[in-house]
Amino acid sequence: MQVECSHHIDAGELDADGYYDYYYEYDIYRFTLGGLSLVVRSYSDTSTQASILGLEEAGKSRALQFKDLQRPLVQQAKAHLQELGKQDVRWFNPRYARYDPA
């Protein structure tokens, strides 16, 4: 499994008091095994959590499905994230439009 991680900051404009109107700092992880990639986001202010955003296969993105949780890529990615201290790994369940435990 190949693992890539990139750090991102998404911030609005500074106000007169020196505060941002919004500020998000997070890491994006991309786990790749064969022709399948898993994309995961983890925000800095909730560093023990990670959210699986979706799968990419043959250059096309799609939402994760419940049956995908048993794929070796997902299981290996989850184990890697837990080794990094991300004990609360969740996936976006499109059926209920919410994040559920992975």
C-alpha positions as CSV (number, residue, x, y, z in Angstrom):
1,M,0.0,0.0,0.0
2,Q,1.3,3.5,-0.9
3,V,0.5,6.3,1.4
4,E,0.6,10.0,0.5
5,C,-0.2,12.9,2.9
6,S,-0.6,16.6,2.2
7,H,-1.3,19.4,4.6
8,H,-3.8,22.1,3.8
9,I,-5.1,25.4,5.3
10,D,-8.3,27.0,4.1
11,A,-8.7,30.4,5.7
12,G,-10.9,33.5,5.1
13,E,-9.9,37.1,5.3
14,L,-8.5,38.6,8.5
15,D,-10.8,41.0,10.3
16,A,-9.8,44.3,12.0
17,D,-9.0,42.4,15.2
18,G,-6.7,39.9,13.4
19,Y,-9.1,37.0,13.4
20,Y,-10.1,34.9,10.4
21,D,-13.7,34.7,9.5
22,Y,-13.1,31.0,9.0
23,Y,-10.0,28.7,9.4
24,Y,-9.7,25.0,8.6
25,E,-6.4,23.1,8.9
26,Y,-6.3,19.5,7.8
27,D,-4.4,16.7,6.3
28,I,-5.5,14.7,3.2
29,Y,-4.3,11.1,3.1
30,R,-4.4,9.1,-0.1
31,F,-3.9,5.3,0.3
32,T,-3.3,3.4,-3.0
33,L,-3.3,-0.4,-3.5
34,G,-3.4,-1.6,-7.1
35,G,-5.7,0.6,-9.1
36,L,-7.8,1.7,-6.1
37,S,-7.2,4.8,-4.0
38,L,-8.9,5.8,-0.7
39,V,-9.1,9.5,0.2
40,V,-9.2,10.5,3.9
41,R,-9.3,13.8,5.7
42,S,-8.3,14.6,9.3
43,Y,-8.7,18.1,10.8
44,S,-5.9,19.4,13.1
45,D,-8.3,20.4,15.8
46,T,-9.8,16.9,16.0
47,S,-6.6,15.0,15.4
48,T,-7.9,11.7,16.7
49,Q,-10.6,11.6,14.1
50,A,-10.3,10.8,10.4
51,S,-13.1,10.8,7.7
52,I,-13.0,8.5,4.7
53,L,-14.2,10.7,1.9
54,G,-14.4,8.2,-1.0
55,L,-12.8,5.8,-3.3
56,E,-11.1,6.4,-6.7
57,E,-10.9,3.7,-9.3
58,A,-9.7,4.1,-12.8
59,G,-9.6,7.9,-12.3
60,K,-13.2,8.1,-11.2
61,S,-14.3,9.0,-7.7
62,R,-17.3,7.4,-5.9
63,A,-18.8,7.3,-2.5
64,L,-17.8,4.4,-0.2
65,Q,-20.4,1.7,0.2
66,F,-20.8,-0.5,3.3
67,K,-19.4,-3.5,1.4
68,D,-16.2,-1.5,0.7
69,L,-15.3,-1.5,4.4
70,Q,-14.1,-5.1,4.0
71,R,-11.7,-4.3,1.1
72,P,-8.0,-4.9,2.0
73,L,-7.2,-1.3,1.1
74,V,-9.7,0.1,3.6
75,Q,-8.6,-2.3,6.3
76,Q,-5.0,-1.5,5.8
77,A,-5.6,2.3,5.6
78,K,-7.7,2.1,8.8
79,A,-4.9,0.2,10.6
80,H,-2.3,2.8,9.4
81,L,-4.5,5.7,10.6
82,Q,-4.9,4.1,14.0
83,E,-1.2,3.7,14.3
84,L,-1.0,7.5,13.7
85,G,-3.4,8.0,16.7
86,K,-6.6,8.4,14.7
87,Q,-8.8,6.1,16.8
88,D,-12.1,7.5,15.5
89,V,-12.2,6.5,11.8
90,R,-15.5,7.3,10.0
91,W,-16.8,6.9,6.5
92,F,-19.5,9.0,4.7
93,N,-22.5,6.8,4.4
94,P,-24.5,8.2,1.4
95,R,-27.6,6.1,2.2
96,Y,-28.1,8.2,5.4
97,A,-26.0,11.3,4.5
98,R,-23.9,11.0,7.6
99,Y,-20.5,9.8,8.9
100,D,-20.6,6.3,10.5
101,P,-17.8,4.4,12.3
102,A,-15.6,2.4,9.9
